[in-house]
Amino acid sequence: MSQNLVSFQLTTTDLTAIDGALKTLEDRLTGLIDLTIEQRRFLTKMGDKSEAFARKAVEVLGNNPNVLPGNFNIAELRRDLAAFDLLRSRLVRLDRLQERMSDTQLALGSDVMNGALEGYAFLKVAGQGEGLDTARKALSVRFAKGPKKAAVAE
């Protein structure tokens, strides 16, 4: 086999620990919400540039509560900002982990496909007359071209 981008194995103990960690995350993060596509589209977003403004506004508003209406909840605004900060560092770590998992899965799939294609090429050449005709035909379905489309008359 010519390609082997990654050799990755998980033991039963590893999988049990990973599943336990995921369960813990799911159990502890019950306050997370799931927005619809429509909700995501119309929410005011706090990007990198807006964040400095928002942080300064929370500070100024907190120092000047007398200018706010009585129903303006500065304490909730501060809690939201603190929770935002707490989630961010963990989200960065999870994003990195998710990206590495996706890359590893992509590499594993590529290793498998390249090995399968290489093996299939050997099978086509060396497998003739070895009782492998049925297996070779079954594998060839992946490369079968569909029926040609009839030319459309103008």
C-alpha positions as CSV (number, residue, x, y, z in Angstrom):
1,M,0.0,0.0,0.0
2,S,1.6,3.3,-1.1
3,Q,-0.4,5.8,1.0
4,N,-0.6,5.7,4.8
5,L,-1.3,9.2,6.0
6,V,-2.3,8.1,9.5
7,S,-2.3,5.0,11.7
8,F,-5.0,5.6,14.3
9,Q,-6.5,3.1,16.7
10,L,-8.7,3.4,19.8
11,T,-8.9,0.7,22.4
12,T,-12.2,-0.2,24.1
13,T,-10.9,1.6,27.2
14,D,-10.2,4.7,25.1
15,L,-13.7,4.6,23.6
16,T,-15.3,4.2,27.0
17,A,-13.4,7.2,28.4
18,I,-14.2,9.3,25.4
19,D,-17.9,8.4,25.5
20,G,-17.9,9.2,29.2
21,A,-16.3,12.6,28.6
22,L,-18.8,13.4,25.9
23,K,-21.6,12.3,28.3
24,T,-20.2,14.6,30.9
25,L,-20.1,17.5,28.5
26,E,-23.7,16.8,27.4
27,D,-24.9,16.5,31.1
28,R,-23.0,19.7,32.2
29,L,-23.9,21.9,29.2
30,T,-27.7,21.5,29.4
31,G,-28.1,25.2,29.2
32,L,-26.9,25.4,25.6
33,I,-29.5,26.3,23.1
34,D,-30.1,25.2,19.5
35,L,-31.0,28.0,17.2
36,T,-32.8,27.6,13.9
37,I,-31.3,28.9,10.7
38,E,-33.8,31.7,10.6
39,Q,-32.8,32.7,14.2
40,R,-29.1,32.7,13.4
41,R,-29.7,34.8,10.3
42,F,-31.4,37.6,12.1
43,L,-29.6,37.8,15.4
44,T,-27.3,40.8,16.1
45,K,-23.8,39.3,16.1
46,M,-20.9,40.3,18.2
47,G,-17.8,39.9,16.0
48,D,-14.2,40.8,16.7
49,K,-14.8,44.5,16.0
50,S,-18.0,44.7,17.9
51,E,-16.7,43.0,20.9
52,A,-14.5,45.9,22.1
53,F,-17.6,48.2,21.8
54,A,-19.8,45.8,23.7
55,R,-17.3,45.3,26.5
56,K,-16.8,49.1,26.9
57,A,-20.6,49.6,26.8
58,V,-21.1,47.0,29.6
59,E,-18.4,48.8,31.6
60,V,-19.9,52.3,31.0
61,L,-23.4,51.2,31.7
62,G,-22.4,49.4,34.8
63,N,-20.7,52.6,36.1
64,N,-23.7,54.7,35.2
65,P,-26.9,52.8,36.1
66,N,-28.8,56.0,36.8
67,V,-29.0,56.7,33.0
68,L,-30.7,53.3,32.4
69,P,-34.4,52.6,32.7
70,G,-35.5,50.5,35.7
71,N,-36.1,47.4,33.6
72,F,-32.6,47.4,32.1
73,N,-30.8,44.4,33.7
74,I,-27.1,45.3,33.8
75,A,-26.5,42.3,36.1
76,E,-27.8,39.9,33.4
77,L,-25.7,41.7,30.8
78,R,-22.6,41.2,32.9
79,R,-23.5,37.5,33.4
80,D,-23.9,37.0,29.7
81,L,-20.5,38.6,29.0
82,A,-18.9,36.4,31.7
83,A,-20.5,33.3,30.3
84,F,-19.4,34.3,26.8
85,D,-15.8,34.4,28.0
86,L,-16.1,31.1,29.8
87,L,-17.5,29.3,26.7
88,R,-15.0,30.9,24.3
89,S,-11.9,29.3,25.6
90,R,-13.5,25.9,25.7
91,L,-15.1,26.3,22.3
92,V,-11.7,27.1,20.8
93,R,-10.3,23.9,22.3
94,L,-13.3,21.9,21.0
95,D,-13.1,23.5,17.6
96,R,-9.4,22.4,17.3
97,L,-10.2,18.9,18.5
98,Q,-13.1,18.6,16.1
99,E,-11.0,19.9,13.2
100,R,-8.2,17.3,14.0
101,M,-10.9,14.6,14.3
102,S,-12.3,15.5,10.9
103,D,-8.8,15.7,9.3
104,T,-7.9,12.3,10.7
105,Q,-11.2,10.8,9.5
106,L,-10.6,12.3,6.0
107,A,-7.0,10.9,6.0
108,L,-8.2,7.5,7.1
109,G,-10.9,7.4,4.4
110,S,-8.2,8.5,1.9
111,D,-5.9,5.7,3.1
112,V,-8.7,3.2,2.7
113,M,-9.8,4.4,-0.7
114,N,-6.2,4.4,-2.1
115,G,-5.6,1.0,-0.7
116,A,-8.8,-0.3,-2.1
117,L,-8.1,1.2,-5.5
118,E,-4.6,-0.2,-5.5
119,G,-5.8,-3.6,-4.5
120,Y,-8.6,-3.6,-7.1
121,A,-6.0,-2.8,-9.8
122,F,-4.0,-5.9,-8.7
123,L,-7.2,-7.9,-8.6
124,K,-8.1,-7.0,-12.1
125,V,-4.7,-8.1,-13.4
126,A,-3.7,-11.0,-11.1
127,G,-7.2,-12.2,-10.1
128,Q,-8.3,-13.5,-13.5
129,G,-9.0,-17.2,-13.4
130,E,-8.6,-17.4,-9.7
131,G,-12.4,-17.7,-9.0
132,L,-12.6,-14.0,-8.3
133,D,-14.7,-13.0,-11.3
134,T,-17.9,-12.4,-9.3
135,A,-16.0,-10.4,-6.7
136,R,-14.3,-8.3,-9.4
137,K,-17.6,-7.6,-11.1
138,A,-19.2,-6.6,-7.8
139,L,-16.3,-4.1,-7.2
140,S,-16.4,-2.8,-10.8
141,V,-19.9,-1.4,-10.0
142,R,-18.2,1.6,-8.4
143,F,-16.7,2.5,-11.8
144,A,-19.7,1.7,-14.0
145,K,-20.9,4.6,-16.1
146,G,-24.6,5.1,-16.3
147,P,-26.5,4.9,-19.5
148,K,-25.6,7.6,-22.0
149,K,-28.1,10.4,-22.2
150,A,-29.8,10.7,-25.5
151,A,-29.0,13.9,-27.3
152,V,-31.7,16.4,-27.1
153,A,-33.2,17.3,-30.4
154,E,-33.3,21.1,-31.1
